[in-house]
Amino acid sequence: MSVATPPQKIDPPLTDVTRSIRAECLVRWSLRLFGSVDLLALFAVVMPVSWMQAAHTMCGLGEFPQGSLPVYLARSTSLLYAFHGCMLWCLSSDVLRYQPVIRFFGRLTILFGLVLILVDWSAGMPMWWMLVEGPTFSMTGLWLAWWTRGDNTWR
């Protein structure tokens, strides 16, 4: 008659734990960095129209259109960027809890960046603009999607 020995708990290898902690930290600080860059758009929400006109000209976009609609669009778009930055900071507060949302957000950001390239092209934006705006969004989305891939485990 033999007595079964109770199963022993096997801890994961230290390298897996270290990798997990590193990934969690990378995602947290990446979200904060991306969010902080987006929050810089708050300046454009309140900047004088004369500054908008000067920036428009400096970017090689010609003369800034007159009227309330262009000013409204510039300010509301800047406010949306800042809103996006606030959301990223919120997600960074608990990356383990929000991992599925961060993963979704990353995948959606990849698509958003690709669509921005098409929007920029159809709007006749300068080539440097098209090479910066959309691809930057797509790369940040790829970064987040990579570090949050798989089931609720960090890799």
N, C-alpha and C positions, 0 to 999 in steps of 0.2 A: 504494500500500500504506500503510495507516494503522496506527498503533500505538495500542492502547487505553490510556487513562490509568487508573491504579489508582483505585478509588473512594476518596473522601476521607471521613474520619470527621466526622460532623456532631454537634457537641455540642448537648444540649438547651438551649433558651433558659434564661437565668439565672432567669427568673421561675418556671419549672417546678421547677428545682432548689430554689429558695428555698421554694416552696410545699411540696415534699416534705419538706424539713428541718423546716419549721414544723409540718406534720401529724405527723411522727414525734415531735417534741418535745411537742406537745399531747397525743398519746395516752399517751406515757410519764408525763407529769406528771398527767394525768387519772387514770390507773390508780393512781398513788401517792396522789393525794388521796382517791379513792374507797376504796382499801384502808386508808388511815389512819383514815378515818371508821369503817369496819367494825371495825378493830382496837380502837376505843374500847369495844367490847362486852366486851373482856377484863375490864373492871372488874366487870361484872355476873356473871361466872363466879365471882368470889370475894367479892362483896359480902355482907354479913350479911343474913339473911332479914328482919330488921326494916327494913332499907333498901328491900328489894323491896316489902314491905308498904306503906311510906310512899309510894314511887314509884307503886305501883298506885293508891292512893287519890288522889294528886295528879293523876294522869292522868284522873280521873273514872271509873275502872273499878270503884269500890266497894271492898269489903273483899277482900283477897287470900285466895284459898282456902287452907284448912289442909291439911296432908298432904305427903307426900314427892313425889308426882307433880307438883304445880305447881312446886315448887322445882326438881326435876329438869328439867322442860320449860323453865323460865326459864334455867337455867344451860346446858343443852345447846344451846338455840337461840342463846344468846349466844356459845357456843363455835363454833357453825357460822358465825355472822357473822364472828368473828375468823379462822376458817379461810379464809373467802371473802376477807377482807382480805389474808391471807398469799399466797393464789393471785394476787391482783391485783398485789401487789408483785413476785412471781416473774415474772409476764408482763411487767412493766415493765422488767425487766432487759435484755431484748433484743426490742424491739417489732417489728423487721424479721423476725427469725426466727419469732416467735410470731404474726405478723399473721393467719394463717388461724384460729388458736385464739382470738385476741382478737375477730376478726370473728364467729365462732361464739358466743363468750361474750356479745358485745353483743346478738346476735339472741335468744339464750336469755334474757338479762336483760330484754329487752322483754316477752317472754312471761311470765316470772316476775312482773314488776310487774303485768301485767294479771290474772294469776291471784290475786296477793295482794289486789287490790281485791275480787275475789269472795270470797276467804277472809275478809277483814276484814268485808265486808258480812254474810256468813252467820253470822259469829261475834258480830255485834251490836256491833262496835267503834264508838267515837264517830266522827262525820263528819270531824272534823279529822284523825283517825288515817288514815281511808280516803283523804283528800285528800293526805296526805303520803307514807305508806309506799309504796304501789304505784306511784303516778305518778313518784315519785323514782327508783325502780328502772327503770321504763320509760324515763325521760328519760336516765338514764346509759347504758342500753343503746342508745338511739337515737344518743347522742353517739358511742359507740364504733363502732357499725355505720356511721355516716356517715363517720368519719375512716379507716375501714379498708375502705371499699367498693371494688369492682373487683378486678381481678387483683392480683397482688402488687406493686402500685405505690401510692404514697401520692398522695392528691389533696387 
